[in-house]
Amino acid sequence: MTTAIYSHPDCKRHEMGEWHPESPARLQAIEDQLIASRIDCLLDYREAPVVDITDIRRVHSEGAVARVREHVQALAASGADYYPLDADTMVNRHSWNAALRAAGAAVAATDAVIDGEIENAFCAVRPPGHHARPSEAMGFCLFGNVAIAAKHAMEVRGLQRVAIVDFDVHHGNGTEEAFLTDPRVLMVSFFQHPFYPYSAVRDDVPNMVNLPVPAYTKGDEVRRLVQERWLPALHAHRPEMIFISAGFDAHREDDLGQMGLIEADYAWMTQQIMEVAREHANGRIVSCLEGGYNLSALGRSVVAHVKALAAID
């Protein structure tokens, strides 16, 4: 089994201030833990290319794209360090390039998996994406990396059905909005509720199985929900490819959420997703980093996730 890691140095150049939890140190922590775990030599490391803007426009409006690009360009002229797109989402002079690389990683991984070059991939990229609405950036996210890759898989590569699994502590409201009326896409998730982004919980849309859980929910309850709600829906949908919005901020050590997952829970969820992919999608999975802000817990959890993707004991 070949598992690729997609990343690029540009993804570390985007930053929103020393105080901000969505920091370049997140990628460094992942790199360090992959080396410390001694699995880095078993993975196929690939450089994330720049995405074609056409791929972004399949998900985001021209206004949403222009706002990010123009404010980044304006920083160079003004001499300012940051521009706030919302209360907690900022850009610096490198944010445009980082966003193009993050989405480019997801699309390139999608093509490589569909072409059979690799079986699956993890995109160690930032900025993350699942809060980015079609009309605007929000929640640390500029463009919806997973949504862009899923659209590419269908509109460019011709897949008829895909699934998106989102296990971040926060609801992937941007991804949900992008596919709310698209029956080709099944989205399954759990998320702490009530919690940011305080979006409405939809239980009236057949292609959305998004499960709110209270604070302090632990891994055994999440596993029960996966078995009872996610897996039947995923098997019924029979996806030809699975995309993962891989957030690790539901870990019990992460202060940005109040849930109780541990590394073994992420490994178990990944294994369940892989079983579905093997049965319906020829094993095809592309996973993209979303949240996770305790650096130690993030690095350890990504290692558990990647070891499961690569079938490394």
N, C-alpha and C positions, 0 to 999 in steps of 0.2 A: 504494500500500500504506500502510495506517494502522497505526502502532505506537504504543501508549499506554505511558506510564510511570505506575505507581501508587505513591504514597508518602504519608506524613503526618508532620507534626512530632512527633507522639506517639512515633514510632519512634526518634527521637533522645533522648527523655527516659528511656527504659530504659537503664540502665548498671549495671555490676557492679564498679566500682572503677577507679581510674586505671591500674592495672597490667594490667587485663584486655584481651586482644587483640580481643574481640568488643565494639567500642566504637562510640559514636555517630559518631566520626570516619570510620568506614567509609562511611556514607551521605554525609557531606560530601565525601569524596574522589570518590565517584561523581558527585555533582552538579557538582563543580568540573571534572572531566574531560569531562563531557557539554557543559558550556559552552565549555571550552577547545577541544574538537574541532569546535565550531560546528555541531553537529547538533541542539542542544536546540530550536531553532526549527522543526525538522522533525518533532517528536514531539508527541503529544497527552498533555499532563500532566493527570492525574486524581487527585483526593483519595481516599485509601483510606477506605472507610466502616468502621464497627464491624460485626463479623461477628455473625450470629445465633447464639446459644449452641447452638441445635439443630444447626447445621452442625458445630460442634466435637464435639458428643456423638455424631455419626455415626462418629467416629474414636476419641475418647478416652472413658475411663470417667468417671463422675460424680466418683469420687474424685480422678482426675487433675486435672479441672477445678477442683474445690473446693480442692485443695491450693494451687494457684497463687493463686486468688482470695483465700482466707482468709489466706495468709501476707502478701500485699500489703496487705490491710486491717489486719492486725495491726501492720505497720510504722508506720502512721500513729498508732496508739495508743501504741506503745512508744517512739517517738522514735528507734529504730535506723535506720541507713542501708540495711542489706542483710539478707536472710535467705538462707542457703545451702540450695538444694534438693538439690544434690549437691556434690561437691568443687570443681567448676568452673562450676556453674550457679547464679546467684543472682538474686534479684528485688529491686527497689527500689520505691518508692511509685508509680512510673509504669509498672511492668512489665505489669500487667493491661491497661491501656489500650493499650499498645504491642502486646501479643500479640493483642488483639482487632482492631487495625488491620492487623496483618500478615496474619492469616487473612482479614480482611475484604477486603483488597486482592486476594488470590488468588481469592476467591469472586466479587467484583465483576468482575474481569477475565474470569473464566470466563463469566459471564453476558453481558458485553459482546461477547466473541468469538462465543459461540453465537448471539447476537441479530444479528450482522453489523454492529455499530456500528464495530468495529475488526477488523483481521485477526489481530493478535497483540499481546502485552503483556509488559512486563518489570516485575515488582514489586520496587522498591527499598525493601525493608522489613527490619526486624529487630524482635524476635529471629528467627533462622532456625528451621528446623523439622524437618529430615530425621532427626535423632537422637531426637526426642520419641516415646517409645513410647506405645501406646494407654493404658498404665497409669501412666506417669510421665514427667516432664520429665527431660532429660539432655543433656549435651554442648552447652551454650550454648542449647539449644532448649526452648521451653515447649510449643508446640502444633505439630503437623505441617501447616504451611500448604499444601504441595502435596497431601498426602494428603486434607486437608479439601476442597480444591477439586476433586480427582478424585472424591471421594464425592458432592459436590454435583452434579457434571456427570452422574453416573449416577443417583443417587437422586432428585434434584429435576428435572433437565433431560432425563432419559430416554435418555442415551447408552448404547449397549450395550457399547462397547469403547473403552478409553483406554489410552494408554501413558505411562509416566513414565521420563524420561531423567535420570540423576543423574551429573553429572561433577565432583563434589567429590572432594578427595583422601581423605576419610574415607567409609567405607561408610555408606549411608543406612539404618541398621538399623531405625529407627522406621518408615520408609515400608515397608520389606520386611515387617516384622511386621504392619502394618496390612492388607496385601494378599496375604499368603503363600498363602492358600487361595481367592483370588478370581480365577477364570480370565478375568474381564472386563478385568483389569488386567495388562498386561505391564510389568515394570520392567527396564530395562537400565542398567548402570552399570559404571564401573571405579573402583578405589580402591587406594591403597597398602596392602600387606599383607606382614607383620603390622604393624598400626598401630591406633590408637584407631578404633572402640570395641572392638576385639578380638572382634568377633562371629564366629560360625562361618560359614564359606563354604559356602553351600548349592548343591549341584550336582544335587539330586534333585527340584527343583521346576520344572515346565515353564514357569511364567509369570515366572521370575526368571532373567535373564541378567546376573548380577553378577560381574564379572571382577576378581579380585585381581591386582595387578602389584607387582613389587618396587620398593623405593626406587631412585631415580635413573632410572626409566623416562622416556624422552623422547617428544616428540610424534609421531615417526614410528612408534613402536611402538603408541601409542594409536590413531593413524589406522588402522593395520593391523587392530587389534582391532575398531574401529568397522566397518570394511568387511567383515570376515570373520564377526563375531559379532552385532553390534547390528543392522546393516541388514537381513540376511535375517530375523531374528526380528521386527523392526518391520514389514516388508512382509508377512510371513506373518500377523501379528496384525491388520493392516488397522485401525489405531486411527481412531476418529472425532474424536479430539482428542489432542494431545500436551502433557504438562506437563513442564517442565524444572526440576529442582533444580540451580540454577546456582551451583556453588561454584568459586571461582577460586584456591583454595589449593594446587592442583597446579602453579601457576606456579613457574618455576625461582627466582624471587626471594622466594618466600614461605617463611619460616622455620618455619612450623607443619607443613610437610610436606617431603618430600625428593624431589619429582618434578621434571620438567624441561620442562613445557609453556610456551609463549609465546602472545602474543596471537593470532598467526595460527592456532594450533591451535584456540583457542576459536571463532574466526570460521569455520574449516573445519567443525568439528563442528556448529555452528549451521546452516550451509548444508546439511549432510547431513540434519539433522533436518527442515529446511524442505522438502526434496525429498520426504521421506516424507509430511509433512503435506499438501503440495500434491496428492500422488497419492491419498491415502486420507481426508484430514480437512478438505478445503476450506481448507487452509492454517492451520487453527486451532491456535494455540500460546499457552500461558501459561507464562512463565518467572518463577521466584521466586529471589531471592538466598539463597544458603546461606553458604558460607565464603569466605575471601579476606581476608588480614590484613596483607599488605604494602600500604600504602595506595596507593602509586604503581602497583604492578602490578595491584591490584584495579581502580582507576579506568580504567586503560588497557584491561584485559581486558573490563570491562563495556562500554566504548565499542565494542570490536571485536564483542562479542556483539550489542549493540543495532543497530549499523550493519548487521550481517548480517540481523537480524530485519526491519529497515526497508528492506533492499535499497539502502543508501546506499553508493556507491563511495568 
